[in-house]
Amino acid sequence: MRELLDGPPTRPLYPDVAQIMQCGRSKIFDLATRGELPFPVFKIGNRYLVPVLPLARWLGYEDIRPEDTTSGATGGGVTTIGPGRVA
């Protein structure tokens, strides 16, 4: 868990989040585009990114706060499309 929190404030949907969820590339992108992931996903250009704090909370770390991460960021100025939704 520490590796997740000590890294950047977002992680790529594939391969990082797919590996955590133990699913492949097609499945993770299918879940994201259908809005079936339990955390927000942002599409920026051709990249799909997941903010670390909602991902950590989904993994069961409810007591994680922004200051517990190296960057202290929650996803930086990007407007949330909604939990699990991408444009």
C-alpha positions as CSV (number, residue, x, y, z in Angstrom):
1,M,0.0,0.0,0.0
2,R,2.8,2.4,0.8
3,E,4.1,2.1,-2.8
4,L,0.6,3.3,-4.0
5,L,0.5,6.3,-1.6
6,D,4.2,7.3,-2.2
7,G,3.8,7.6,-5.9
8,P,2.0,10.1,-8.1
9,P,-1.5,11.3,-7.3
10,T,-3.0,9.4,-10.2
11,R,-2.3,5.9,-11.6
12,P,-2.9,4.7,-15.2
13,L,-6.0,2.5,-15.5
14,Y,-3.9,0.0,-17.4
15,P,-1.7,-1.7,-16.3
16,D,-1.6,-0.4,-12.7
17,V,-5.2,-0.5,-11.7
18,A,-6.0,-3.5,-13.9
19,Q,-3.3,-5.4,-12.0
20,I,-4.7,-4.4,-8.6
21,M,-8.2,-5.6,-9.8
22,Q,-6.7,-8.7,-11.4
23,C,-8.2,-8.2,-14.8
24,G,-6.9,-7.7,-18.3
25,R,-6.7,-4.7,-20.6
26,S,-10.0,-5.2,-22.5
27,K,-12.0,-5.9,-19.3
28,I,-10.7,-2.8,-17.4
29,F,-11.4,-0.5,-20.3
30,D,-14.8,-2.0,-20.8
31,L,-15.7,-1.5,-17.1
32,A,-14.4,2.1,-17.2
33,T,-16.3,3.1,-20.4
34,R,-19.5,1.5,-19.0
35,G,-19.1,3.4,-15.7
36,E,-18.9,0.2,-13.6
37,L,-15.8,1.0,-11.6
38,P,-16.3,2.0,-8.0
39,F,-13.9,5.0,-8.3
40,P,-13.5,7.9,-10.7
41,V,-11.7,7.5,-14.0
42,F,-10.5,10.5,-16.0
43,K,-9.8,10.4,-19.7
44,I,-7.1,12.9,-20.6
45,G,-6.2,12.7,-24.2
46,N,-5.7,9.0,-24.8
47,R,-4.8,8.2,-21.2
48,Y,-7.2,6.9,-18.6
49,L,-6.2,7.9,-15.0
50,V,-7.4,6.9,-11.6
51,P,-6.9,9.2,-8.5
52,V,-4.9,7.3,-5.8
53,L,-7.0,8.4,-2.8
54,P,-10.4,7.0,-4.1
55,L,-8.6,3.8,-5.2
56,A,-7.0,3.4,-1.8
57,R,-10.4,4.0,-0.1
58,W,-12.0,1.4,-2.4
59,L,-9.2,-1.1,-1.3
60,G,-10.4,-0.6,2.3
61,Y,-8.1,2.1,3.5
62,E,-10.8,4.4,4.7
63,D,-8.6,6.4,7.0
64,I,-6.3,7.7,4.2
65,R,-6.1,11.5,4.0
66,P,-4.4,13.7,1.3
67,E,-1.6,14.5,3.6
68,D,-0.8,10.7,3.9
69,T,0.4,10.7,0.3
70,T,3.8,12.0,-0.9
71,S,2.2,14.6,-3.1
72,G,-0.7,15.5,-0.9
73,A,-2.8,15.8,-4.0
74,T,-6.3,14.5,-4.7
75,G,-6.3,14.6,-8.4
76,G,-5.4,18.2,-9.0
77,G,-7.9,20.6,-10.8
78,V,-9.6,18.0,-13.0
79,T,-13.4,17.9,-12.9
80,T,-14.8,14.6,-11.8
81,I,-17.0,13.0,-14.4
82,G,-18.5,10.8,-11.7
83,P,-17.5,7.6,-9.9
84,G,-16.4,5.1,-12.6
85,R,-17.5,7.3,-15.5
86,V,-15.3,8.4,-18.4
87,A,-16.2,10.8,-21.3
